[in-house]
Amino acid sequence: MGSYMLLNIKNIETRPSINAGKSYHNHKLKIRIDKATLVSNFSNKNEKIKIHSALRNCNKSPNNKYIITHTKLKESHPYKKAINIFSREKTQSLLLHIDYSPVNKNTGSIRFDFRPQHVNDSEFKELIKWMESQFGKEIIKMISRSWITQIDVALDIYDCKLKDYLWSLKNAGVSKYFNHRNGLPGLRLGSIRSKINILCYEKIYIRRKEFSSLQSENGLLEVNSKNHKYLLRVETRFKPNTKLQGKKGKPLSLKEIASMENPFLRLMVYNNQMQENLIKKNYLQHKIKTNNLIVIKKKMKKRSKLSRHSLAVIDKNVIELIDRDKIWEKWELCIRRFQYISQ
């Protein structure tokens, strides 16, 4: 009985990802794009009128291939209107969110939030063909000339938990731990306003077919944790054109997605014995209940300024858990769906 737990379905992974080999500690690795936010502008007034009309009048019929919802956005939102496109499944998945009619003239004309993990290659092509039939060829052309404002890349480390290592994001000074009721622990490294922030959080993997046969209530599901694999998701949220020191970086177009820099390069992993080593050297007074190096460093600073000797102790505990370059070789497999529409 002790192995049963009531778990939020957000902590359950059901979709397959791309095999990315193994970690140096023999964990199975998988990678994928979890979300891609693309922004584009209308090329002329007629294009704007035609696409706006098609979005407003998109069919909500139960006979439609997808479930469609229309939303009027809050005043604080950069866009006035939105449309959501969901899969027709027992547990619906959001496939695409489209924001349009911007409040500010300097905001892109239309924003697409794709969730490609919920479909396979052929289903993604079907979605694009459906969009063309519903909204016209113009909207596909808009996507093909769009630029990327954020892309979330998920690396899943199987049979790994947050507590197994210490985690950090190089040059980041902000972090947040979370462990919600009926959830699993997680850690945000870096500010959400930065060019990159990383979420490390635990999930349980259940095959989609099995998951669909289970009964959930109020977003909660009773699962036997012994029957399913744990994984730690390391999700990088990367903004290619974020302003740096007052200067705006060059936008990364969808056509250039293959050249995107590796977002895992700043991820740092450390040995759990680090705190004991710092205590022995009198750089830390006592062990802290955390797996976050940023928290440990802040605690050390309260006693004295971080010296090169204390930083050397930290550096000695660095672990090369993953081969970042080898993992990034799988990027071309992650982006092939988007290359289909950017050609």
Secondary structure, DSSP 8 states (H G I E B T S, - for coil): -TTEEEEEGGGEE-S--EEEEE-TT--EEEEEEEEEEEEE--SSHHHHHHHHHHHHT----TTSSSEEEEEE--TTSSEEEEEEEE--SSS--EEEEEEEEESSTTS-SEEEEE-GGGS-HHHHHHHHHHHHHHH-HHHHHHHHT-EEEEEEEEEEEET--GGGSEEEETT---EEEE--TTS--EEEES-TTSSEEEEEEEEEE--HHHHHHS--BTTEEEEEGGGSEEEEEEEEEE-TT-EETTEE---EEGGGGGG---TTTTEEEE-TTHHHHHHHTTSSSS--S-SBHHHHHHHHHHHS---HHHHHHHHHTB---S-HHHHHTTHHHHSHHHHHHH-
